[in-house]
């Protein structure tokens, strides 16, 4: 359960290296009322469901009748042309049936010639046509002993060996057309319009494809129903004329969350101002006593006053829901109870391990406070400077340098 509360936050004055000169008359507030709540985080791993690439066409070549496999010269992975021979079954029995059928045709032709001028000529003509049909069937059976590719593609499986007896319907090989591949991936319903172009991640490669169809989510993608995003399952066609992709490769949807998830109050979300370029939605958290701006991606609204977002949150972050004064990134916030009256605002880098300058602080009437002890990557820490309370700060003499805050 999340705990809400208005707490008076001690905001300490700080000194930051800056090119902007602030006049002494401008006052920085030394306290504010900040509402913060703990974050309930979810790992995105549960929703990282990969999909597998499939050939655009795929057929299983089977034995048309009980027979013995005489030859299969093509290994797995071979490219084949349209109607190219893949395997050869034993032809002896089929060839004998063709000879018998041909002989019956000749017999019926001779009978018809003898009975041509008799009343039985019509019967003989019908018998000849039946014999010719049986001969055609025998020829077809002979042709079926040669297994051919129904289209150009690649052999992705060979299940038998020469000399093996094959019952009718036994699998001989599997042929796939990999000039185009398809994949069933979850997409946001608004982006999964038929004919639209989407970019998906295929094992580190970003590939553009076209949406062929949009379907309800299958059970394999059932965990995605827990998210606030409206998902649909879309068949996406990926071109593969150069053969850079392989069937079975994993693909991930760009709509899936890749960082930690949280459901937060809608009023804690900061949207970019209208008309401004760059930037996106973000939230503010208190991380190690400092305000940090976290860019987020909005997944949806699970309720009228709630929004689900994904961003680089940490387990100990506290979400800033509201504040009586605007907070900038790097502001030091200390919830210190009775000592709150002795605090101030400290704009510093929220993570001392990152580039930036750390300012030394001396809170009023409590002695000096040094830097946090962590070094910066780009600039050295500035020495601690004693701050005089604003109410008693002396006027700046003419010609003197402006104060550093």
C-alpha positions in Angstrom: 0.0 0.0 0.0 1.3 3.5 -0.9 1.6 6.1 1.9 0.8 9.7 1.1 1.7 12.6 3.2 2.5 16.3 3.2 5.9 16.8 4.7 7.8 20.0 5.2 11.1 19.4 3.3 14.3 21.1 4.3 15.7 22.7 1.2 19.3 24.0 1.6 21.0 26.8 -0.3 23.9 25.7 -2.5 26.6 27.1 -4.6 26.9 25.8 -8.2 29.4 26.8 -11.0 27.2 28.8 -13.4 27.6 31.5 -16.0 24.3 33.1 -15.0 24.6 35.9 -12.5 21.9 36.3 -10.0 21.3 39.6 -8.2 21.4 39.6 -4.4 17.8 40.8 -4.4 16.5 37.5 -5.8 15.7 35.2 -2.9 15.8 31.4 -3.1 13.2 29.7 -0.8 14.7 27.8 2.0 11.7 25.5 2.7 8.8 24.0 0.8 6.0 21.6 1.3 6.7 18.4 -0.7 4.3 15.5 -1.1 6.2 12.3 -1.8 5.2 8.6 -1.9 7.1 5.3 -2.3 7.1 3.7 -5.7 5.8 0.2 -6.3 8.0 -1.1 -9.2 7.5 -4.0 -11.6 10.3 -5.7 -13.6 9.8 -5.5 -17.4 11.2 -9.1 -17.8 7.8 -10.7 -17.6 6.6 -8.8 -20.6 9.7 -9.3 -22.8 8.1 -12.1 -24.8 10.1 -12.8 -28.0 8.4 -13.9 -31.2 10.0 -16.2 -33.8 10.4 -15.4 -37.5 8.6 -17.8 -39.9 8.9 -18.3 -43.7 6.2 -16.6 -45.7 5.5 -20.0 -47.3 6.3 -23.5 -45.9 5.3 -27.0 -47.1 6.0 -30.5 -46.0 6.8 -32.9 -48.9 5.4 -36.4 -48.2 5.4 -39.8 -49.9 2.3 -40.1 -52.2 2.1 -43.9 -51.7 3.8 -46.8 -49.9 7.2 -47.0 -51.6 11.0 -47.1 -51.2 13.1 -44.0 -51.3 15.8 -44.5 -54.0 17.6 -41.2 -54.0 17.7 -37.9 -52.1 20.8 -35.9 -53.2 20.0 -32.5 -51.7 21.3 -31.8 -48.1 19.5 -29.6 -45.6 19.9 -25.9 -46.4 20.1 -26.4 -50.2 18.4 -23.8 -52.4 16.1 -25.3 -55.0 14.4 -24.0 -58.1 10.7 -24.2 -58.9 9.8 -27.8 -60.0 13.4 -29.0 -59.2 13.7 -32.7 -58.3 14.2 -33.3 -54.6 13.8 -37.1 -54.2 13.1 -40.2 -56.3 11.0 -43.1 -55.2 11.2 -46.6 -56.7 9.6 -46.5 -60.2 9.6 -50.2 -61.2 6.0 -51.0 -60.2 4.6 -47.7 -61.5 6.5 -48.2 -64.8 5.0 -51.7 -65.2 1.5 -50.4 -64.6 2.1 -47.8 -67.4 3.1 -50.6 -69.8 0.0 -52.6 -68.9 -2.3 -49.6 -69.4 -0.7 -48.8 -72.8 -1.2 -52.4 -73.9 -4.9 -52.2 -72.9 -5.3 -49.1 -75.0 -3.8 -50.8 -78.0 -6.1 -53.8 -77.5 -9.1 -51.6 -77.3 -8.1 -49.7 -80.4 -7.8 -53.0 -82.4 -11.2 -54.2 -81.1 -12.8 -50.9 -82.1 -11.3 -51.3 -85.6 -12.9 -54.8 -86.0 -16.3 -53.7 -84.7 -16.4 -50.4 -86.4 -19.2 -51.4 -88.9 -21.2 -53.4 -86.3 -23.8 -52.5 -83.7 -21.2 -53.1 -81.0 -19.0 -50.3 -82.2 -20.2 -47.9 -79.5 -19.4 -50.3 -76.8 -15.9 -50.8 -78.1 -15.4 -47.0 -78.3 -16.4 -46.6 -74.6 -14.0 -49.4 -73.6 -11.2 -47.6 -75.5 -11.8 -44.4 -73.7 -11.7 -46.2 -70.3 -8.4 -47.8 -71.3 -7.0 -44.4 -72.2 -8.1 -42.9 -68.9 -6.4 -45.8 -67.0 -3.2 -45.2 -69.0 -3.3 -41.5 -67.9 -3.7 -42.5 -64.2 -0.8 -44.9 -64.5 1.4 -42.2 -66.0 0.4 -39.8 -63.1 1.4 -42.5 -60.6 4.8 -42.8 -62.4 5.3 -39.0 -62.2 4.5 -39.0 -58.5 7.6 -41.2 -57.9 9.6 -38.1 -58.5 9.2 -35.6 -55.7 9.6 -32.0 -56.9 9.7 -28.5 -55.3 6.3 -26.7 -55.6 8.1 -23.4 -55.5 11.6 -22.0 -55.3 12.9 -22.0 -51.7 15.3 -23.8 -49.3 15.2 -27.2 -47.7 15.0 -26.6 -44.0 14.6 -30.3 -43.0 15.2 -33.7 -44.4 13.6 -36.6 -42.5 14.5 -39.8 -44.4 17.5 -41.5 -46.0 17.8 -43.4 -49.3 16.8 -47.0 -49.2 14.2 -46.3 -46.4 10.6 -47.7 -46.8 8.1 -44.9 -46.7 4.4 -45.4 -45.9 1.9 -43.2 -47.6 2.0 -39.7 -46.1 5.5 -40.1 -44.5 7.5 -36.8 -44.3 10.3 -36.7 -46.7 11.5 -33.0 -46.5 10.4 -29.5 -45.6 10.7 -26.6 -48.0 10.4 -22.9 -47.1 10.3 -19.7 -49.1 12.5 -17.4 -47.1 12.6 -14.5 -49.6 10.1 -12.9 -47.1 9.5 -13.7 -43.5 6.6 -13.1 -41.2 6.3 -12.7 -37.4 3.3 -12.4 -35.0 4.2 -9.6 -32.5 2.2 -7.5 -30.1 1.8 -3.9 -31.2 -0.2 -0.9 -29.8 -3.6 -1.1 -31.4 -3.3 2.5 -32.7 -0.1 1.5 -34.6 -1.2 -1.8 -36.0 -3.2 -0.6 -39.0 -3.0 -2.9 -42.0 -0.4 -1.7 -44.5 1.4 0.5 -42.0 5.2 0.2 -41.6 6.7 -0.7 -38.2 10.2 -1.3 -37.0 11.0 -4.3 -34.9 14.2 -5.6 -33.2 15.5 -8.8 -34.7 18.4 -10.0 -32.5 20.0 -6.5 -32.5 19.0 -5.5 -36.0 16.2 -2.9 -36.5 14.1 -4.2 -39.5 11.2 -2.4 -41.1 8.2 -4.5 -42.0 4.5 -4.0 -43.1 1.5 -5.0 -41.0 -0.4 -7.7 -42.9 -3.2 -8.4 -40.4 -4.3 -7.5 -36.8 -5.7 -10.2 -34.5 -6.6 -10.7 -30.9 -3.8 -11.5 -28.5 -3.1 -15.3 -28.3 -2.6 -17.1 -25.0 1.2 -17.0 -25.5 1.0 -13.2 -25.0 -1.5 -13.3 -22.2 0.8 -11.5 -19.7 0.6 -8.3 -21.8 -3.1 -8.0 -20.7 -1.8 -6.8 -17.3 -0.4 -3.6 -18.9 -2.4 -0.5 -19.5 -1.4 -0.4 -23.2 -4.1 -1.7 -25.6 -2.2 -4.4 -27.4 -3.2 -6.4 -30.5 -1.3 -9.3 -32.2 -0.1 -8.2 -35.7 1.3 -10.3 -38.5 4.3 -8.3 -39.9 5.9 -9.2 -43.2 9.7 -8.6 -43.4 11.5 -8.5 -46.8 14.5 -10.8 -47.0 15.7 -10.8 -50.6 19.4 -10.8 -49.5 18.9 -13.7 -47.1 20.2 -11.7 -44.1 17.4 -13.0 -41.8 16.8 -16.7 -40.9 13.6 -18.5 -39.8 13.6 -19.0 -36.1 15.3 -15.7 -35.2 13.8 -13.8 -32.2 12.0 -10.6 -32.7 10.9 -8.1 -30.1 8.1 -5.5 -30.5 8.9 -1.8 -30.0 5.8 -1.5 -28.0 7.0 -3.7 -25.1 8.4 -2.0 -22.0 12.2 -2.3 -21.6 12.7 -0.5 -18.2 11.0 -0.6 -14.8 7.3 -0.1 -14.6 5.3 2.0 -12.1 1.7 3.2 -11.7 1.7 6.7 -10.4 -0.8 9.6 -9.8 -1.5 11.4 -13.0 -0.7 14.8 -11.3 2.9 13.6 -10.7 3.6 13.4 -14.5 5.3 16.4 -16.0 4.4 16.9 -19.7 6.5 19.1 -22.1 5.1 22.6 -22.7 3.1 23.1 -25.8 5.2 24.5 -28.7 8.5 23.4 -27.3 10.8 21.1 -29.3 12.6 18.1 -27.8 12.1 16.5 -24.5 9.3 14.3 -23.4 7.3 13.3 -20.3 9.2 12.9 -17.1 8.6 12.5 -13.4 10.6 13.7 -10.4 11.9 11.4 -7.7 14.0 11.9 -4.6 17.1 9.8 -5.0 19.7 9.9 -2.2 18.1 13.2 -0.9 18.4 14.8 -4.4 15.6 15.6 -6.9 16.2 13.7 -10.1 14.2 14.0 -13.3 13.4 10.6 -14.8 12.2 10.5 -18.5 9.3 8.1 -18.8 7.2 6.5 -21.5 3.5 6.5 -20.9 1.9 3.0 -21.3 -1.7 4.0 -20.5 -4.2 5.0 -17.9 -5.4 2.1 -15.6 -7.8 4.6 -13.9 -9.0 8.2 -14.3 -6.3 9.6 -11.9 -3.6 7.0 -12.5 -1.1 6.5 -15.2 1.3 3.6 -15.9 4.8 4.6 -17.0 8.1 2.9 -17.7 11.5 4.5 -16.9 14.9 4.0 -15.2 13.6 3.9 -11.7 15.5 2.5 -8.7 14.0 0.6 -5.7 14.7 3.4 -3.2 13.3 6.2 -5.3 10.5 8.3 -3.7 8.1 9.9 -6.2 7.5 13.7 -5.9 3.8 14.0 -6.3 3.6 17.8 -5.8 5.6 20.7 -4.3 4.6 24.2 -3.1 7.6 25.5 -5.1 9.1 24.3 -8.5 11.9 21.9 -8.0 14.9 21.7 -10.3 17.0 18.6 -10.8 19.7 18.4 -8.2 17.8 20.1 -5.4 18.8 18.7 -2.1 15.8 17.7 0.0 16.1 16.7 3.6 13.1 15.7 5.7 14.6 16.6 9.1 11.6 17.4 11.3 12.4 20.2 13.8 15.6 21.1 12.0 13.7 22.0 8.8 13.9 25.7 9.7 17.7 25.6 9.3 17.7 24.1 5.7 18.0 25.5 2.2 18.1 24.7 -1.5 21.1 23.0 -3.0 21.1 22.7 -6.8 23.8 20.0 -7.5 24.2 17.0 -9.6 21.8 14.2 -8.4 24.5 11.6 -8.9 28.0 12.6 -7.8 29.4 9.8 -9.9 28.3 11.6 -13.1 29.8 14.7 -14.8 29.1 17.9 -12.9 30.4 20.0 -10.1 29.8 19.3 -6.4 29.3 22.4 -4.2 30.3 22.4 -0.5 27.5 23.6 1.8 27.5 25.1 5.3 24.0 25.1 6.7 23.3 28.2 8.9 24.1 28.0 12.6 25.1 24.3 12.4 28.7 24.4 11.0 30.0 23.6 7.6 29.0 20.5 5.5 31.5 19.2 3.0 30.9 17.4 -0.2 29.2 14.0 -0.3 32.6 12.4 -0.7 32.0 11.1 -4.2 34.2 12.3 -7.0 33.0 13.7 -10.3 34.1 12.6 -13.7 34.7 16.0 -15.4 35.3 18.6 -12.7 36.8 18.8 -9.2 34.6 19.7 -6.3 34.5 23.3 -5.2 35.5 24.1 -1.6 32.9 24.7 1.1 31.7 28.2 1.4 30.0 29.7 4.5 26.6 31.1 3.8 25.2 34.2 5.5 21.4 34.1 6.1 19.6 36.2 3.4 18.1 38.5 6.1 21.5 39.7 7.3 23.5 39.4 4.1 25.6 42.6 3.6 25.2 44.7 0.4 27.6 43.9 -2.4 30.3 46.7 -2.6 30.8 48.4 -6.0 33.3 46.6 -8.1 33.1 43.5 -6.1 32.3 40.1 -7.7 28.7 39.0 -7.5 27.8 36.3 -5.0 28.1 32.7 -6.2 24.4 31.9 -5.6 
